[in-house]
Amino acid sequence: MAMTDAEKLTNLKLLLNITGDTEDPLLTLFLSIAKQKVLKKLYPFDKSKTSFDDEGDETSLSNIQIRAASFLYFKQGAEGEMGHTEGEVERDYGSEDIPSVIFEDITPYLGVREYELIEEK
């Protein structure tokens, strides 16, 4: 059974150790951005897809979405940076976007175009 948006939000809050609902709009936004990233990895050549809930292992895809959203939450204030140093503390994000390692368990769907054969006379 597919994980609902409310369940994803609850799980993200558990992961981030957030109680209450004051950050729900921000977390919901991060879940939405993460969902688009998962869909882009899952269907790289099909921009019409808006859901992965009907896929074989939607729970894994939902968990990837939650992990990506948590990364976005933790990277607030450092958007666009690949790393920075403050005093003796050095942070390296590896990339300015969500790290590709989060998406490594996604196998992209690649469609096959249908062609009509025309017989020569």
ROTI-663442 format. One record per residue: residue in one letter; x, z, y of N, C-alpha, C in turn. Coordinates in steps of 0.05 Angstrom, whole numbers, padded with zeros to 5 digits, always signed. Last residue first. Example, Ala and Ser with C-alpha at 12.3 -4.5 7.8 and 13.67 -1.06 7.14 Angstrom:
% residues 2
S+00257+00142-00045+00273+00143-00021+00258+00157+00001/A+00264+00156-00114+00246+00156-00090+00264+00156-00066/
This chain:
% residues 121
K+00122-01036-00027+00109-01058-00041+00127-01081-00046/E+00138-00968-00034+00144-00994-00023+00131-01015-00040/E+00101-00910-00021+00110-00930-00041+00115-00956-00027/I+00120-00852+00007+00107-00877+00013+00119-00898-00006/L+00108-00784-00002+00123-00808-00010+00107-00833-00004/E+00107-00734+00044+00091-00753+00030+00107-00777+00024/Y+00135-00670+00039+00137-00697+00049+00119-00715+00032/E+00136-00604+00060+00124-00623+00043+00127-00651+00055/R+00190-00559+00065+00172-00578+00078+00161-00597+00057/V+00196-00494+00047+00202-00521+00039+00181-00539+00051/G+00222-00435+00080+00201-00452+00070+00212-00479+00062/L+00252-00376+00066+00257-00402+00076+00237-00421+00064/Y+00257-00310+00081+00239-00330+00069+00245-00356+00082/P+00314-00267+00073+00297-00285+00089+00281-00304+00072/T+00317-00203+00052+00322-00230+00042+00304-00249+00057/I+00345-00145+00076+00323-00165+00080+00333-00192+00069/D+00386-00110+00076+00369-00111+00052+00347-00131+00054/E+00410-00112+00126+00423-00125+00104+00407-00127+00079/F+00394-00089+00174+00377-00110+00163+00388-00122+00137/I+00433-00053+00187+00406-00043+00183+00389-00063+00169/V+00476-00086+00197+00476-00071+00172+00449-00059+00167/S+00472-00105+00249+00461-00122+00227+00460-00108+00200/P+00450-00059+00299+00471-00069+00280+00458-00084+00256/I+00416-00083+00355+00414-00066+00331+00434-00077+00311/D+00467-00101+00404+00440-00101+00393+00439-00083+00369/E+00519-00101+00416+00501-00092+00438+00473-00091+00428/S+00560-00071+00366+00548-00094+00378+00529-00083+00400/G+00591-00025+00359+00595-00048+00341+00583-00073+00352/Y+00591+00021+00389+00566+00013+00376+00569-00011+00357/D+00632+00073+00399+00633+00045+00393+00608+00038+00377/R+00654+00122+00444+00632+00112+00427+00635+00083+00424/E+00696+00176+00455+00694+00147+00454+00672+00139+00435/V+00714+00229+00495+00695+00220+00475+00691+00190+00477/E+00745+00247+00536+00759+00242+00510+00740+00233+00488/G+00709+00217+00585+00729+00237+00580+00745+00229+00555/E+00675+00170+00553+00670+00191+00573+00690+00213+00567/T+00671+00101+00539+00687+00126+00537+00679+00145+00559/H+00633+00055+00499+00642+00066+00524+00657+00092+00519/G+00605-00007+00473+00619+00019+00470+00626+00029+00498/M+00573-00047+00484+00584-00047+00457+00599-00021+00452/E+00512-00046+00520+00539-00037+00517+00548-00040+00488/G+00458-00056+00523+00477-00077+00531+00506-00070+00528/E+00441+00011+00535+00432-00016+00528+00452-00037+00539/A+00447+00063+00541+00472+00048+00535+00464+00019+00527/G+00399+00085+00549+00419+00090+00570+00444+00075+00565/Q+00387+00094+00480+00376+00093+00507+00398+00100+00527/K+00402+00097+00428+00419+00081+00445+00408+00079+00474/F+00364+00124+00400+00389+00138+00405+00407+00122+00425/Y+00324+00085+00398+00319+00111+00412+00345+00124+00419/L+00347+00045+00367+00340+00039+00395+00335+00065+00411/F+00350+00073+00319+00375+00065+00332+00369+00059+00362/S+00296+00078+00307+00312+00103+00313+00338+00096+00327/A+00283+00025+00297+00271+00039+00321+00287+00064+00328/A+00311+00018+00250+00319+00002+00274+00307+00015+00299/R+00283+00053+00217+00312+00058+00222+00321+00043+00247/I+00233+00028+00217+00236+00055+00228+00265+00061+00234/Q+00245-00021+00192+00234-00020+00219+00238+00007+00232/I+00259-00001+00143+00280-00015+00159+00271-00016+00188/N+00209+00018+00127+00231+00037+00130+00254+00025+00146/S+00182-00030+00123+00173-00010+00143+00195+00010+00148/L+00210-00053+00080+00210-00066+00106+00202-00047+00129/S+00195-00016+00040+00223-00020+00048+00226-00032+00075/T+00140-00027+00040+00150+00000+00047+00179-00001+00055/E+00134-00079+00023+00129-00074+00052+00139-00046+00059/D+00151-00116-00019+00161-00088-00016+00159-00080+00013/G+00121-00166-00015+00124-00150-00039+00132-00121-00036/E+00080-00171+00045+00103-00177+00028+00106-00158+00005/D+00041-00158+00080+00032-00171+00055+00056-00178+00037/D+00065-00138+00125+00051-00119+00108+00042-00132+00081/F+00090-00163+00164+00104-00164+00138+00090-00147+00118/S+00065-00204+00217+00063-00181+00200+00080-00185+00175/T+00066-00251+00243+00062-00227+00260+00062-00202+00243/K+00092-00316+00244+00087-00292+00229+00086-00268+00247/S+00108-00359+00274+00080-00352+00274+00073-00326+00259/K+00160-00374+00270+00154-00356+00292+00125-00348+00292/D+00201-00386+00221+00172-00386+00224+00165-00365+00245/F+00254-00381+00209+00245-00407+00218+00215-00409+00222/P+00263-00329+00190+00280-00340+00212+00270-00366+00224/Y+00232-00280+00170+00223-00308+00173+00238-00322+00195/L+00265-00235+00170+00250-00242+00146+00241-00271+00147/K+00286-00232+00222+00304-00233+00199+00290-00243+00174/K+00238-00229+00251+00258-00251+00257+00278-00254+00234/L+00216-00183+00231+00202-00208+00226+00221-00232+00231/V+00253-00146+00251+00250-00148+00222+00237-00175+00216/K+00244-00153+00306+00270-00158+00295+00269-00162+00265/Q+00191-00136+00310+00197-00164+00317+00225-00172+00306/K+00198-00082+00297+00182-00099+00279+00188-00129+00284/A+00227-00064+00341+00240-00065+00314+00225-00082+00295/I+00188-00067+00380+00212-00083+00382+00226-00086+00355/S+00152-00029+00358+00143-00056+00362+00168-00075+00365/L+00183+00018+00359+00173+00008+00333+00164-00021+00336/F+00190+00023+00415+00213+00018+00398+00205+00007+00370/L+00135+00033+00428+00149+00009+00439+00173+00002+00422/T+00129+00082+00403+00112+00059+00394+00125+00033+00404/L+00164+00112+00433+00170+00108+00404+00154+00085+00393/L+00137+00111+00482+00164+00101+00480+00171+00094+00451/P+00088+00137+00468+00089+00110+00479+00116+00097+00477/D+00108+00189+00447+00094+00169+00430+00094+00141+00442/E+00128+00231+00474+00146+00208+00472+00133+00185+00455/T+00089+00270+00471+00097+00260+00498+00114+00235+00496/D+00069+00295+00427+00063+00267+00430+00072+00255+00457/G+00104+00340+00380+00087+00333+00403+00084+00303+00406/T+00173+00333+00361+00146+00344+00357+00130+00338+00382/I+00225+00300+00329+00209+00301+00353+00182+00313+00346/N+00266+00284+00293+00261+00312+00298+00246+00316+00325/L+00272+00233+00278+00285+00240+00303+00281+00270+00310/L+00242+00234+00231+00271+00225+00230+00285+00235+00255/L+00192+00247+00251+00206+00265+00233+00235+00259+00232/K+00182+00201+00282+00184+00227+00295+00198+00247+00277/L+00179+00163+00241+00200+00161+00261+00204+00188+00275/N+00133+00182+00214+00159+00182+00200+00183+00180+00220/T+00094+00173+00254+00099+00200+00243+00126+00202+00230/L+00098+00117+00259+00104+00134+00282+00110+00163+00273/K+00082+00102+00208+00109+00095+00217+00117+00112+00241/E+00029+00121+00209+00049+00132+00190+00077+00126+00198/A+00008+00088+00248+00009+00117+00253+00028+00130+00234/D+00012+00038+00224+00028+00043+00248+00030+00073+00254/T+00016+00047+00152+00002+00043+00177+00020+00048+00200/M+00046+00014+00099+00048+00037+00116+00033+00030+00142/A+00009-00015+00045+00025-00018+00069+00024+00008+00085/M+00017+00000-00023+00000+00000+00000+00018+00000+00025/
